[in-house]
């Protein structure tokens, strides 16, 4: 598979490169950058030194058409919205890492992102790149929109309970902790090391954009409207997401009920691990255990006193939350075993 990456200087682009350069069935042929054209890739991504001598090049659609089968667009939100239709027009398959094509309803872009979508005709044909729920659409599409990292963790944890009708669907509170890499490679005053280090900072505490895709996906699994209350926190780690989800059971639940629905939902999924133990320091999902992997760890706890079902999920926001999931979609699109190039255990201790 000949792969191009548009926007290869950011963290997502760097992780795409790291994984694809080691992928046994992929060849990275073109990596574009406006500001770094002519520079060696390993100058921007020093961990890739010795793996590639490719240089960043300017974006030229004719060159992508000639040298690529699939193109990853790893641009900031709003950066691929005009580019993707041009790439599709010349026959390329696209995996878009931004939010530009994730939402099916064009009006939702005005509500959640504050701008009118200029190419709404492409939204219906786009596959939402969450393989656990959209494998067949991914297999047959020419355009995949990879989910947001916090949306990925939250949807995967909540979906089985929503589908089973276990919880009240208008009383769901999602509390997400996320590492600094989730803010991208361009620093702001809020992500500046002296400001962030040692802190736990809630941000965008109401109306976060990822709510749109979480509700979109969960509503597709439910015969009732699902409403999510969602608040992220910036925490003192570089990578990783922990999603803690408070739901309220409609009827009394047992551990057996939860094990049954989680296993039936995910027993054949290569990148879902169910984590609920009674020994050791990692009894429930912990993002530290997922770092460097494409796994999503999911666990739960019942609180009978308050009738709560607590759900937990942990991922590496740069892998299952972005680049790894994109490559999982690539494998599915191209008809190869979907874990190819993604089999990694991570590190312990980290």
The 8 nearest C-alpha neighbors of each residue, nearest first, counted from 0:
[[1, 25, 26, 24, 2, 68, 69, 67],
 [2, 0, 67, 26, 68, 27, 25, 28],
 [3, 1, 27, 69, 67, 70, 28, 26],
 [2, 4, 70, 29, 67, 28, 30, 27],
 [5, 3, 30, 71, 70, 7, 72, 6],
 [6, 4, 72, 31, 73, 7, 30, 71],
 [7, 5, 73, 74, 32, 31, 8, 4],
 [6, 8, 12, 30, 9, 5, 4, 31],
 [7, 9, 12, 6, 13, 43, 32, 10],
 [10, 8, 12, 11, 184, 7, 13, 183],
 [9, 11, 13, 12, 184, 14, 183, 8],
 [12, 10, 14, 13, 9, 322, 15, 317],
 [13, 11, 7, 15, 9, 10, 14, 8],
 [12, 14, 10, 16, 11, 15, 9, 44],
 [15, 13, 17, 11, 16, 12, 322, 18],
 [16, 14, 12, 322, 18, 13, 17, 19],
 [15, 17, 13, 19, 14, 18, 20, 12],
 [18, 16, 14, 20, 15, 19, 13, 47],
 [17, 19, 15, 21, 16, 20, 14, 22],
 [18, 20, 22, 16, 21, 17, 15, 25],
 [19, 21, 17, 18, 22, 16, 27, 26],
 [20, 22, 19, 18, 23, 340, 17, 25],
 [21, 23, 340, 19, 25, 24, 20, 18],
 [24, 22, 25, 21, 340, 339, 20, 19],
 [25, 23, 22, 0, 26, 339, 340, 19],
 [26, 24, 0, 22, 23, 1, 19, 27],
 [27, 25, 1, 2, 0, 28, 20, 24],
 [28, 26, 2, 1, 3, 29, 25, 20],
 [27, 29, 2, 3, 26, 1, 66, 67],
 [30, 28, 3, 27, 4, 31, 2, 63],
 [31, 29, 4, 55, 7, 3, 5, 56],
 [32, 30, 56, 5, 55, 57, 58, 6],
 [33, 31, 6, 35, 36, 34, 55, 57],
 [32, 34, 57, 35, 36, 31, 58, 56],
 [33, 35, 32, 36, 57, 8, 55, 37],
 [34, 36, 32, 38, 33, 55, 37, 56],
 [37, 35, 56, 55, 32, 38, 57, 33],
 [36, 38, 55, 54, 56, 35, 39, 57],
 [39, 37, 54, 36, 35, 55, 40, 42],
 [38, 40, 54, 41, 42, 53, 55, 52],
 [41, 39, 54, 42, 43, 53, 55, 44],
 [40, 42, 44, 45, 48, 43, 47, 39],
 [43, 41, 40, 39, 45, 44, 38, 48],
 [42, 44, 41, 40, 45, 8, 39, 38],
 [43, 45, 41, 46, 42, 47, 40, 13],
 [46, 44, 41, 47, 48, 42, 43, 40],
 [45, 47, 44, 48, 41, 17, 49, 50],
 [48, 46, 45, 41, 50, 44, 49, 51],
 [49, 47, 41, 45, 50, 46, 51, 44],
 [48, 50, 51, 47, 52, 41, 46, 45],
 [51, 49, 47, 48, 20, 52, 41, 21],
 [50, 52, 53, 49, 48, 47, 41, 40],
 [51, 53, 54, 39, 40, 50, 49, 41],
 [54, 52, 51, 40, 39, 55, 30, 29],
 [55, 53, 39, 40, 38, 37, 56, 52],
 [54, 56, 36, 31, 30, 37, 38, 32],
 [55, 57, 36, 31, 37, 32, 30, 54],
 [58, 56, 31, 36, 33, 32, 59, 55],
 [57, 59, 31, 60, 56, 32, 5, 33],
 [60, 58, 62, 61, 57, 63, 31, 56],
 [59, 61, 63, 62, 64, 58, 86, 85],
 [60, 62, 64, 63, 59, 65, 89, 66],
 [63, 61, 65, 64, 60, 59, 66, 67],
 [62, 64, 60, 66, 67, 65, 61, 59],
 [65, 63, 61, 62, 66, 67, 60, 89],
 [64, 66, 62, 63, 67, 61, 68, 60],
 [65, 67, 63, 64, 62, 28, 1, 68],
 [68, 66, 1, 2, 63, 69, 3, 64],
 [67, 69, 1, 91, 2, 0, 92, 70],
 [70, 68, 92, 2, 67, 93, 91, 3],
 [71, 69, 3, 93, 4, 2, 92, 72],
 [70, 72, 4, 94, 95, 93, 73, 5],
 [71, 73, 5, 95, 74, 96, 4, 70],
 [74, 72, 6, 96, 5, 12, 71, 97],
 [73, 75, 6, 78, 72, 79, 97, 76],
 [76, 74, 78, 77, 97, 73, 79, 6],
 [75, 77, 97, 78, 98, 99, 74, 79],
 [78, 76, 80, 79, 99, 75, 97, 98],
 [79, 77, 74, 75, 76, 80, 81, 82],
 [80, 78, 82, 81, 83, 77, 74, 72],
 [79, 81, 77, 82, 99, 78, 83, 118],
 [82, 80, 79, 83, 84, 85, 78, 118],
 [81, 83, 79, 85, 84, 80, 86, 78],
 [82, 84, 86, 85, 79, 81, 80, 87],
 [85, 83, 87, 86, 82, 88, 81, 80],
 [86, 84, 88, 82, 83, 87, 89, 81],
 [87, 85, 83, 88, 84, 89, 91, 82],
 [88, 86, 84, 90, 91, 89, 85, 83],
 [87, 89, 85, 86, 90, 84, 91, 83],
 [90, 88, 87, 86, 91, 64, 85, 60],
 [91, 89, 87, 88, 92, 86, 64, 68],
 [92, 90, 87, 86, 69, 89, 68, 93],
 [91, 93, 69, 141, 142, 70, 87, 68],
 [94, 92, 142, 70, 69, 71, 95, 141],
 [93, 95, 143, 71, 142, 144, 70, 72],
 [94, 96, 72, 144, 97, 71, 145, 143],
 [95, 97, 145, 73, 72, 144, 94, 321],
 [98, 96, 76, 99, 95, 75, 74, 73],
 [99, 97, 101, 100, 76, 96, 147, 144],
 [98, 100, 97, 80, 77, 101, 76, 79],
 [99, 101, 144, 98, 102, 122, 125, 97],
 [102, 100, 144, 98, 99, 127, 103, 146],
 [103, 101, 104, 100, 212, 107, 122, 105],
 [102, 104, 122, 123, 105, 101, 100, 107],
 [103, 105, 106, 107, 102, 122, 108, 119],
 [104, 106, 107, 108, 119, 116, 103, 102],
 [107, 105, 108, 104, 109, 110, 115, 116],
 [106, 108, 110, 105, 109, 104, 111, 102],
 [109, 107, 112, 111, 106, 110, 105, 114],
 [108, 110, 113, 114, 115, 107, 106, 112],
 [109, 111, 107, 108, 113, 112, 106, 114],
 [110, 112, 108, 208, 109, 107, 113, 211],
 [113, 111, 108, 109, 114, 110, 208, 107],
 [112, 114, 109, 110, 111, 108, 115, 107],
 [115, 113, 109, 112, 108, 116, 110, 111],
 [114, 116, 109, 108, 117, 113, 106, 105],
 [115, 117, 118, 119, 105, 108, 114, 109],
 [118, 116, 119, 115, 80, 81, 120, 114],
 [117, 119, 120, 116, 121, 80, 122, 81],
 [120, 118, 121, 122, 105, 116, 117, 123],
 [121, 119, 118, 122, 123, 124, 117, 105],
 [120, 122, 119, 124, 123, 118, 125, 100],
 [123, 121, 125, 103, 119, 124, 120, 100],
 [122, 124, 125, 121, 103, 120, 119, 126],
 [123, 125, 122, 121, 126, 140, 142, 120],
 [126, 124, 142, 122, 123, 143, 121, 127],
 [127, 125, 143, 137, 136, 128, 144, 142],
 [128, 126, 144, 129, 143, 101, 145, 125],
 [127, 129, 145, 144, 143, 126, 130, 146],
 [128, 130, 131, 133, 127, 132, 146, 145],
 [131, 129, 134, 133, 132, 128, 328, 137],
 [130, 132, 129, 133, 134, 268, 265, 155],
 [133, 131, 130, 129, 134, 135, 128, 127],
 [134, 132, 130, 136, 135, 129, 131, 137],
 [133, 135, 130, 137, 136, 132, 138, 131],
 [136, 134, 138, 137, 133, 139, 130, 132],
 [137, 135, 138, 139, 133, 134, 126, 140],
 [138, 136, 134, 140, 135, 126, 139, 332],
 [137, 139, 332, 135, 136, 331, 140, 134],
 [138, 140, 136, 137, 135, 332, 141, 126],
 [141, 139, 137, 142, 138, 136, 126, 125],
 [140, 142, 92, 93, 143, 139, 91, 87],
 [143, 141, 93, 125, 140, 94, 92, 126],
 [144, 142, 94, 126, 125, 128, 127, 95],
 [145, 143, 95, 127, 101, 128, 100, 94],
 [144, 146, 128, 96, 95, 143, 325, 127],
 [147, 145, 128, 151, 148, 144, 150, 129],
 [146, 148, 150, 149, 151, 320, 209, 145],
 [147, 149, 320, 151, 150, 316, 321, 146],
 [150, 148, 152, 151, 147, 153, 209, 240],
 [149, 151, 147, 153, 148, 152, 213, 209],
 [152, 150, 148, 149, 154, 153, 147, 146],
 [153, 151, 149, 150, 155, 312, 154, 242],
 [152, 154, 150, 156, 151, 155, 157, 242],
 [155, 153, 157, 151, 156, 158, 152, 150],
 [154, 156, 153, 152, 158, 157, 151, 312],
 [157, 155, 153, 154, 312, 158, 297, 310],
 [158, 156, 154, 155, 160, 159, 153, 161],
 [157, 159, 161, 160, 154, 155, 162, 156],
 [160, 158, 162, 161, 157, 163, 261, 260],
 [161, 159, 163, 165, 162, 158, 157, 164],
 [162, 160, 158, 164, 163, 159, 157, 165],
 [161, 163, 159, 164, 220, 160, 221, 158],
 [162, 164, 160, 161, 165, 159, 260, 166],
 [165, 163, 161, 162, 166, 160, 221, 167],
 [164, 166, 160, 163, 248, 249, 161, 167],
 [167, 165, 248, 249, 247, 164, 168, 246],
 [168, 166, 170, 169, 247, 249, 248, 246],
 [167, 169, 225, 170, 166, 226, 171, 224],
 [168, 170, 226, 167, 225, 171, 227, 224],
 [171, 169, 168, 167, 246, 172, 247, 226],
 [170, 172, 246, 227, 245, 169, 228, 173],
 [171, 173, 228, 245, 244, 229, 227, 170],
 [174, 172, 244, 229, 243, 228, 230, 245],
 [173, 175, 243, 230, 242, 231, 229, 244],
 [176, 174, 242, 231, 241, 232, 243, 230],
 [175, 177, 232, 241, 240, 231, 233, 234],
 [178, 176, 240, 233, 239, 234, 232, 175],
 [177, 179, 237, 238, 236, 239, 180, 234],
 [178, 180, 237, 181, 182, 236, 238, 177],
 [181, 179, 182, 183, 237, 178, 238, 184],
 [182, 180, 179, 183, 178, 316, 177, 238],
 [183, 181, 180, 179, 184, 190, 185, 186],
 [184, 182, 180, 181, 185, 10, 9, 186],
 [183, 185, 9, 10, 186, 182, 180, 8],
 [186, 184, 183, 187, 182, 9, 190, 10],
 [187, 185, 190, 191, 184, 188, 183, 182],
 [188, 186, 190, 189, 191, 185, 182, 184],
 [187, 189, 191, 190, 186, 194, 192, 195],
 [190, 188, 187, 191, 194, 195, 186, 192],
 [189, 191, 187, 188, 186, 195, 192, 194],
 [192, 190, 188, 194, 189, 193, 187, 186],
 [191, 193, 195, 194, 196, 190, 189, 188],
 [194, 192, 196, 195, 191, 190, 197, 189],
 [195, 193, 192, 191, 196, 189, 190, 188],
 [194, 196, 192, 193, 190, 198, 191, 197],
 [195, 197, 198, 193, 192, 235, 194, 234],
 [198, 196, 235, 195, 199, 234, 194, 193],
 [197, 199, 196, 195, 200, 235, 234, 233],
 [200, 198, 234, 233, 232, 201, 235, 197],
 [199, 201, 233, 232, 198, 202, 234, 195],
 [202, 200, 232, 231, 233, 204, 199, 203],
 [201, 203, 204, 232, 231, 200, 230, 233],
 [204, 202, 205, 207, 206, 230, 201, 231],
 [203, 205, 230, 202, 201, 231, 206, 207],
 [206, 204, 203, 207, 230, 229, 228, 202],
 [205, 207, 208, 203, 204, 210, 229, 111],
 [206, 208, 209, 203, 205, 210, 204, 229],
 [209, 207, 210, 111, 211, 206, 112, 212],
 [208, 210, 211, 207, 212, 150, 213, 147],
 [211, 209, 213, 208, 212, 207, 214, 227],
 [212, 210, 209, 214, 213, 208, 215, 111],
 [211, 213, 215, 214, 209, 210, 216, 102],
 [214, 212, 210, 216, 215, 211, 150, 154],
 [213, 215, 217, 212, 211, 216, 218, 210],
 [216, 214, 212, 218, 213, 217, 211, 219],
 [215, 217, 219, 213, 214, 218, 212, 220],
 [218, 216, 214, 220, 219, 215, 213, 158],
 [219, 217, 221, 220, 215, 216, 225, 214],
 [218, 220, 216, 217, 221, 215, 222, 214],
 [221, 219, 217, 218, 162, 216, 222, 161],
 [222, 220, 218, 223, 219, 162, 217, 161],
 [221, 223, 224, 220, 218, 219, 162, 225],
 [224, 222, 221, 225, 218, 168, 220, 169],
 [223, 225, 218, 226, 168, 222, 221, 169],
 [224, 226, 168, 218, 169, 214, 223, 227],
 [227, 225, 169, 168, 214, 224, 228, 171],
 [228, 226, 171, 229, 172, 225, 210, 214],
 [229, 227, 172, 173, 171, 226, 230, 205],
 [228, 230, 173, 172, 227, 174, 205, 231],
 [229, 231, 204, 174, 205, 175, 173, 232],
 [232, 230, 175, 176, 174, 201, 202, 204],
 [233, 231, 201, 176, 200, 175, 202, 234],
 [232, 234, 200, 177, 199, 176, 178, 201],
 [235, 233, 199, 178, 236, 177, 232, 176],
 [234, 236, 196, 197, 198, 178, 199, 195],
 [237, 235, 178, 234, 238, 179, 239, 177],
 [236, 238, 178, 179, 180, 235, 239, 181],
 [239, 237, 178, 180, 236, 315, 316, 179],
 [238, 240, 315, 286, 316, 178, 314, 177],
 [241, 239, 177, 314, 313, 176, 286, 316],
 [242, 240, 313, 176, 175, 312, 286, 243],
 [241, 243, 175, 312, 311, 174, 153, 244],
 [244, 242, 311, 174, 173, 310, 175, 241],
 [243, 245, 173, 310, 309, 172, 174, 311],
 [246, 244, 309, 172, 171, 308, 173, 307],
 [245, 247, 171, 308, 307, 309, 166, 170],
 [248, 246, 307, 166, 167, 306, 308, 249],
 [249, 247, 166, 250, 165, 306, 307, 167],
 [248, 250, 166, 167, 165, 247, 251, 164],
 [249, 251, 248, 252, 165, 166, 306, 247],
 [252, 250, 248, 249, 253, 306, 303, 165],
 [253, 251, 256, 250, 254, 248, 257, 301],
 [252, 254, 256, 255, 257, 251, 301, 258],
 [253, 255, 257, 256, 258, 252, 301, 300],
 [254, 256, 258, 253, 257, 259, 252, 260],
 [257, 255, 253, 259, 254, 258, 252, 260],
 [258, 256, 254, 259, 260, 255, 261, 253],
 [259, 257, 255, 261, 260, 256, 262, 254],
 [258, 260, 256, 257, 262, 261, 255, 263],
 [259, 261, 263, 257, 262, 258, 264, 159],
 [262, 260, 264, 258, 263, 259, 257, 265],
 [261, 263, 266, 265, 264, 259, 260, 258],
 [262, 264, 260, 261, 265, 266, 259, 258],
 [265, 263, 261, 262, 260, 266, 159, 267],
 [266, 264, 268, 262, 267, 263, 261, 271],
 [265, 267, 262, 268, 263, 264, 261, 271],
 [268, 266, 265, 269, 264, 263, 262, 271],
 [267, 269, 265, 270, 271, 266, 131, 264],
 [270, 268, 271, 267, 338, 294, 272, 266],
 [269, 271, 294, 268, 295, 293, 272, 338],
 [270, 272, 295, 268, 294, 296, 269, 265],
 [273, 271, 296, 297, 274, 295, 270, 294],
 [274, 272, 297, 298, 296, 275, 271, 261],
 [273, 275, 298, 283, 297, 284, 296, 272],
 [276, 274, 283, 282, 298, 273, 299, 277],
 [275, 277, 282, 278, 274, 283, 281, 279],
 [276, 278, 282, 275, 279, 281, 283, 280],
 [279, 277, 276, 282, 280, 281, 275, 283],
 [278, 280, 281, 282, 277, 276, 283, 275],
 [279, 281, 282, 278, 283, 277, 276, 285],
 [282, 280, 283, 279, 285, 284, 276, 278],
 [281, 283, 276, 275, 280, 277, 279, 278],
 [282, 284, 275, 274, 281, 298, 285, 276],
 [285, 283, 313, 296, 312, 274, 297, 298],
 [284, 286, 287, 313, 288, 283, 241, 281],
 [287, 285, 313, 239, 289, 288, 314, 240],
 [286, 288, 285, 289, 290, 239, 349, 315],
 [287, 289, 286, 290, 285, 345, 347, 346],
 [290, 288, 286, 292, 287, 314, 315, 294],
 [291, 289, 315, 292, 287, 345, 288, 286],
 [290, 292, 345, 289, 315, 318, 293, 343],
 [293, 291, 345, 294, 289, 290, 343, 344],
 [292, 294, 319, 318, 323, 270, 341, 295],
 [295, 293, 270, 292, 271, 289, 296, 319],
 [294, 296, 314, 271, 313, 270, 272, 297],
 [297, 295, 272, 313, 312, 284, 273, 271],
 [298, 296, 312, 273, 311, 274, 284, 156],
 [297, 299, 274, 311, 275, 283, 273, 310],
 [300, 298, 310, 309, 311, 275, 301, 297],
 [299, 301, 309, 308, 302, 310, 298, 254],
 [300, 302, 308, 307, 303, 309, 299, 254],
 [301, 303, 307, 304, 306, 305, 308, 300],
 [304, 302, 306, 305, 301, 307, 251, 308],
 [303, 305, 302, 306, 307, 301, 308, 251],
 [306, 304, 307, 303, 302, 247, 308, 301],
 [307, 305, 303, 304, 247, 302, 248, 308],
 [308, 306, 247, 302, 305, 246, 248, 301],
 [307, 309, 301, 246, 247, 300, 248, 302],
 [310, 308, 245, 300, 299, 244, 307, 301],
 [309, 311, 299, 244, 298, 243, 156, 308],
 [312, 310, 243, 298, 242, 297, 299, 244],
 [313, 311, 297, 242, 296, 152, 241, 156],
 [312, 314, 241, 286, 296, 284, 240, 285],
 [315, 313, 295, 240, 286, 289, 239, 316],
 [314, 316, 239, 290, 318, 317, 289, 319],
 [315, 317, 320, 239, 148, 318, 314, 240],
 [316, 318, 321, 320, 315, 322, 319, 11],
 [319, 317, 323, 322, 321, 320, 293, 315],
 [320, 318, 293, 324, 323, 321, 315, 316],
 [319, 321, 148, 316, 318, 317, 151, 315],
 [320, 322, 317, 318, 319, 324, 323, 325],
 [323, 321, 325, 318, 15, 324, 11, 14],
 [324, 322, 318, 319, 326, 325, 293, 321],
 [323, 325, 319, 327, 326, 322, 321, 328],
 [324, 326, 322, 328, 323, 327, 321, 145],
 [327, 325, 329, 323, 328, 324, 330, 322],
 [326, 328, 324, 330, 337, 325, 329, 323],
 [327, 329, 331, 325, 326, 330, 332, 324],
 [330, 328, 326, 332, 327, 331, 333, 325],
 [331, 329, 337, 335, 327, 333, 328, 332],
 [330, 332, 328, 334, 138, 329, 333, 337],
 [333, 331, 138, 329, 330, 334, 137, 328],
 [332, 334, 330, 331, 335, 329, 138, 0],
 [335, 333, 331, 332, 330, 336, 138, 337],
 [334, 336, 330, 333, 337, 331, 339, 332],
 [337, 335, 338, 339, 330, 334, 331, 327],
 [336, 338, 330, 327, 339, 331, 335, 328],
 [337, 339, 341, 336, 340, 342, 327, 269],
 [340, 338, 341, 337, 336, 342, 22, 330],
 [339, 341, 22, 342, 338, 23, 21, 18],
 [342, 340, 338, 339, 343, 293, 323, 18],
 [343, 341, 340, 338, 339, 344, 292, 293],
 [342, 344, 292, 345, 341, 291, 293, 340],
 [345, 343, 292, 346, 342, 291, 289, 290],
 [344, 346, 291, 292, 343, 290, 289, 347],
 [347, 345, 349, 348, 344, 290, 291, 288],
 [348, 346, 349, 345, 288, 287, 344, 290],
 [347, 349, 346, 288, 287, 345, 290, 289],
 [348, 347, 346, 287, 288, 290, 345, 289]]
